[in-house]
């Protein structure tokens, strides 16, 4: 037995314990500390697989909880890879969230995620206290090889090191297979989203929107601006689907993709030189693509996507709370205060009921194909959508007028009649002349195309 190596291991463990308290005390706003360590026997805990496992778990903690993480540190010592995360939230809530991860992540049983808080109740002996499973009413953790308590198996060395190594290898292989499938699906879904965005901007007539032959009612963008923006957005949609294709809860997934969405918006504005081509689209298709990812992970039917959307966005209207305290309001927030518009947030919160139950069935059953189908579907959407873009550029009276005109064209037969086609082209000219741009309906057109074609992933 190499006692020097044992001494080094114990010394590094002692230093880590002391550092944990120091880190929590010195992090402004820090309330709770979570520490990740690989759950591997012996003193030689570091190898390629154990290091990768610890890093993967750390990456996922940050992905799904970074809104509440104010400090993170990942390093390696004799204990292997160590991850420290300082949260600004209550230790019990953090413990619940991370136990959920331990029990549901493919690699969750391969790590220990310990949660601590500072107990200063005794000023003479302040200390770092751990939160146990019993503190939240749970039984002790089970061994990953049998149903015995993990600590009993560990102390008695019930399972051989070789058997434990085999377990780690098998879980890492399982995770690798999962990542391969996740990456393939997320790429395919993101490419379908890209196709849908390009199809939308290629549709004409598009009633004041940008198309291949006109800038519509816009002066600061054209067809190529939209193409550049669409291609810039697609990789972020892939990231969102990856987050959705996960064990995590819909609400935590939604928190994660909002951070990705902010980065996506920044990239969009960079490639368009400050022009807002797709801000609403990023939110709409991003959320729906994520819900598709979650549905595919759970192996549920396409019809369950609506339920996942509702779960993800249950609290989304909280965005409108305390608007009086904000110095600058978005267009959507301004319209909420003025007209009570909840916009696409309200549509998403309700699981896009109108899109799933009315628009998509009509779109799928239409005898029209290609551009004519897309232009008519856009008319259907314009006739029904409370389009905040129209109201922002004009007023609510103009929105009602535009809705009525779109409805009249559909009643003329839409693109199934010469009269309807002529009226549609006249409507296009009218929208351009009057500076009308149905941007909300445009986003939903891309979504209808996206959802209609995405059903194939569930066959």
Secondary structure by P-SEA (a helix, b strand, c coil): ccaaaaaaaaaaaaaaaaaaaaaaaacccccbbbbbbbbccccccccaaaaaaaaaaaaaaaaaccccccbbbbbcccccbbbbbbbcccaaaaaaaaaaaaacccccccccbbbbbbbcccccbbbbbbbccccccccccccccccccaaaaaaaccccaaaaaaaaaaaaaaaaaaaaaaaaaaaaaaaaaaaaaaaaaaccccccccccccccccccccaaaaaaaaaaaaaaaaaaaaaacccccaaaaaaaaaaaaaaaaaaaaaaaccccccaaaaaaaaaaaaaaaaaaaacccccaaaaaaaaaccccccccccccccccccaaaaaaaacccccaaaaaaaccccccccaaaaaaacccccaaaaaaaaaaaaaccccaaaaaaccaaaaaaaaaaaaaaaaacccccaaaaaaaaaaaaaaaaacccaaaaaaaaaaaaaaaaaccccc
